[in-house]
Amino acid sequence: MQPLARALEREGFSTLNLPYPSAKLPIATLADYVREQVAKLPGDEPVHFITHSMGGILARVILAEPVPWETGRVVMLAPPNRGSKIVDWSSKHPWIYQLLGPAGRSLTQSGAHCEFPELPSNIEAAVIMGNRCSLPVFRNLLEAENDGIVSATDGHLAGLKGFSVIHADHTFIQMHPEAIKLSVHFLKTGAWIS
């Protein structure tokens, strides 16, 4: 996320690039951790979120409850908003399933993902998905347009202000120039360009 953070800083944003142990803890615990870290930020400017993959789910969980800051806009990069076909597949392969950790295992298409809250309707949000499959291992599990991990259609979420699919893979979408351009423009203006 560092190239994206640098681009945001050049545009006058302060950034908090926050790693979290996604392979060790459940979604609710991770959301509490992120909420606590964000609450420590000084100042009274709106807090925007740019998330990658599971981070989009964490943002949904965090923002579904009252927060002590003014929330700005949200950009989700490659989020499995409708769950993950790969997680469903891995449930039949125990050694892989265990590697996902409790947060990853909750992203099934048939189960818990349905319980994750939608974003509040007053929050302006956009999603950027990729369509460059650099991991052909899961190609047969995913729809034709995918980033190697998540099908583009599985990023949809109700009430979005913008949705784009760019030629990027899942792992590096946050470094893609088009993702950076779309994200910065949306945070600054609230308008989606395509």
C-alpha positions as CSV (number, residue, x, y, z in Angstrom):
1,M,0.0,0.0,0.0
2,Q,3.0,2.3,0.3
3,P,3.0,3.7,-3.3
4,L,-0.7,4.5,-2.9
5,A,0.1,6.2,0.5
6,R,2.8,8.3,-1.1
7,A,0.5,9.4,-3.9
8,L,-2.1,10.4,-1.3
9,E,0.5,12.3,0.7
10,R,1.5,14.2,-2.4
11,E,-2.1,15.3,-2.8
12,G,-2.2,16.6,0.8
13,F,-3.7,13.7,2.7
14,S,-2.2,12.3,5.9
15,T,-2.1,8.5,5.8
16,L,-2.1,5.6,8.2
17,N,-0.9,2.4,6.5
18,L,-2.1,-0.2,9.0
19,P,-1.1,-3.9,8.8
20,Y,-3.1,-6.4,10.8
21,P,-2.7,-10.2,11.4
22,S,-5.4,-11.4,9.1
23,A,-4.3,-15.0,9.2
24,K,-4.5,-15.2,13.0
25,L,-7.6,-13.4,14.2
26,P,-11.4,-13.3,13.3
27,I,-12.9,-10.4,11.5
28,A,-14.6,-8.9,14.6
29,T,-11.3,-8.7,16.5
30,L,-9.4,-7.3,13.5
31,A,-12.2,-4.6,13.1
32,D,-11.8,-3.7,16.7
33,Y,-8.1,-3.3,16.3
34,V,-8.4,-1.1,13.2
35,R,-11.1,1.0,14.9
36,E,-8.9,1.6,17.9
37,Q,-5.9,2.6,15.8
38,V,-8.0,5.0,13.6
39,A,-9.6,6.5,16.8
40,K,-6.1,7.6,17.9
41,L,-5.5,9.8,14.9
42,P,-5.1,13.5,15.8
43,G,-7.2,16.2,14.2
44,D,-10.8,16.6,13.2
45,E,-10.6,16.0,9.4
46,P,-12.8,13.3,7.9
47,V,-11.3,9.8,7.9
48,H,-11.3,8.2,4.4
49,F,-10.6,4.5,3.9
50,I,-8.8,2.9,1.0
51,T,-8.8,-0.8,1.6
52,H,-7.4,-3.9,-0.1
53,S,-9.1,-7.2,-0.3
54,M,-10.4,-8.3,3.2
55,G,-9.8,-4.7,4.3
56,G,-13.0,-3.8,2.6
57,I,-14.9,-6.3,4.8
58,L,-13.2,-4.8,7.8
59,A,-14.3,-1.3,6.8
60,R,-17.9,-2.5,6.4
61,V,-17.8,-4.0,9.9
62,I,-16.2,-0.9,11.4
63,L,-18.5,1.6,9.8
64,A,-21.7,-0.2,10.6
65,E,-21.4,1.0,14.2
66,P,-21.0,4.5,15.4
67,V,-17.4,5.8,15.3
68,P,-15.8,8.7,17.1
69,W,-14.6,10.4,13.9
70,E,-16.3,11.9,10.9
71,T,-16.2,9.4,8.1
72,G,-15.3,10.5,4.7
73,R,-15.3,8.4,1.5
74,V,-14.4,4.7,1.1
75,V,-12.5,3.1,-1.8
76,M,-12.3,-0.7,-1.8
77,L,-9.7,-2.4,-4.0
78,A,-10.5,-6.0,-4.9
79,P,-12.9,-6.7,-2.0
80,P,-14.6,-10.1,-1.8
81,N,-17.9,-8.3,-0.9
82,R,-19.9,-11.3,-2.0
83,G,-17.6,-13.9,-0.5
84,S,-14.9,-16.0,-2.1
85,K,-15.3,-19.1,-4.3
86,I,-11.7,-20.0,-3.4
87,V,-12.7,-20.1,0.3
88,D,-15.6,-22.4,-0.5
89,W,-13.2,-24.6,-2.5
90,S,-10.6,-24.6,0.2
91,S,-13.1,-25.9,2.8
92,K,-12.7,-29.3,1.0
93,H,-8.9,-29.1,1.4
94,P,-8.3,-28.9,5.1
95,W,-4.6,-28.0,5.0
96,I,-5.3,-25.0,2.8
97,Y,-8.4,-24.0,4.7
98,Q,-6.4,-23.8,8.0
99,L,-3.8,-21.5,6.3
100,L,-6.6,-18.9,5.7
101,G,-7.1,-18.3,9.4
102,P,-10.4,-17.5,11.0
103,A,-10.9,-14.2,9.1
104,G,-10.2,-15.7,5.7
105,R,-12.4,-18.8,6.5
106,S,-15.4,-16.5,7.2
107,L,-15.4,-15.2,3.6
108,T,-17.4,-18.1,2.1
109,Q,-20.0,-17.4,-0.5
110,S,-22.5,-19.6,1.2
111,G,-22.2,-18.5,4.8
112,A,-20.8,-15.7,7.0
113,H,-20.2,-13.1,4.2
114,C,-24.0,-12.7,4.1
115,E,-23.8,-11.5,7.7
116,F,-21.3,-8.7,7.1
117,P,-23.1,-5.4,7.2
118,E,-23.6,-3.2,4.2
119,L,-22.0,0.2,4.4
120,P,-24.3,2.9,5.8
121,S,-26.2,4.7,3.1
122,N,-24.7,8.1,3.9
123,I,-21.1,6.9,3.1
124,E,-19.9,7.5,-0.4
125,A,-18.1,4.4,-1.6
126,A,-16.5,3.0,-4.7
127,V,-15.0,-0.4,-5.7
128,I,-12.1,-1.1,-8.1
129,M,-11.7,-4.7,-9.2
130,G,-9.0,-6.2,-11.4
131,N,-9.3,-8.5,-14.5
132,R,-5.6,-9.6,-14.8
133,C,-5.4,-13.2,-13.7
134,S,-1.7,-13.8,-12.8
135,L,-2.6,-16.9,-10.7
136,P,-4.0,-19.4,-13.1
137,V,-4.3,-22.0,-10.3
138,F,-7.9,-20.8,-9.4
139,R,-9.0,-19.9,-13.0
140,N,-11.6,-22.7,-13.1
141,L,-13.2,-21.6,-9.9
142,L,-13.7,-18.0,-10.9
143,E,-15.8,-16.2,-13.5
144,A,-14.0,-15.1,-16.7
145,E,-13.3,-11.6,-15.5
146,N,-11.2,-12.0,-12.3
147,D,-7.9,-10.9,-10.7
148,G,-6.7,-14.4,-9.9
149,I,-8.4,-14.4,-6.4
150,V,-11.7,-12.6,-6.7
151,S,-14.2,-12.5,-9.6
152,A,-15.0,-8.9,-10.6
153,T,-18.7,-9.4,-10.0
154,D,-18.0,-10.5,-6.4
155,G,-16.8,-7.0,-5.6
156,H,-20.3,-5.4,-6.1
157,L,-22.0,-3.8,-3.1
158,A,-25.3,-2.0,-2.9
159,G,-25.3,1.8,-3.1
160,L,-21.8,2.3,-4.7
161,K,-21.0,5.7,-6.2
162,G,-18.6,4.1,-8.5
163,F,-17.4,0.7,-9.8
164,S,-14.5,0.0,-12.2
165,V,-12.6,-3.0,-13.5
166,I,-9.0,-2.3,-14.4
167,H,-6.2,-4.5,-15.9
168,A,-4.6,-5.4,-12.6
169,D,-4.1,-8.5,-10.5
170,H,-5.3,-9.0,-7.0
171,T,-1.9,-8.8,-5.2
172,F,-0.7,-5.5,-6.8
173,I,-3.9,-3.6,-7.7
174,Q,-3.1,-1.0,-5.0
175,M,0.0,-0.1,-6.9
176,H,-1.6,0.2,-10.3
177,P,-1.6,3.7,-11.7
178,E,-5.2,3.6,-12.7
179,A,-6.3,2.5,-9.2
180,I,-4.3,5.3,-7.7
181,K,-5.7,7.9,-10.0
182,L,-9.3,6.7,-9.5
183,S,-8.8,6.6,-5.7
184,V,-7.3,10.0,-5.3
185,H,-9.9,11.7,-7.6
186,F,-12.7,10.1,-5.7
187,L,-11.4,11.0,-2.2
188,K,-10.8,14.6,-3.4
189,T,-14.1,15.2,-5.3
190,G,-16.6,12.5,-4.6
191,A,-17.0,12.0,-8.3
192,W,-16.2,8.8,-10.1
193,I,-14.4,8.8,-13.4
194,S,-14.3,5.9,-15.7
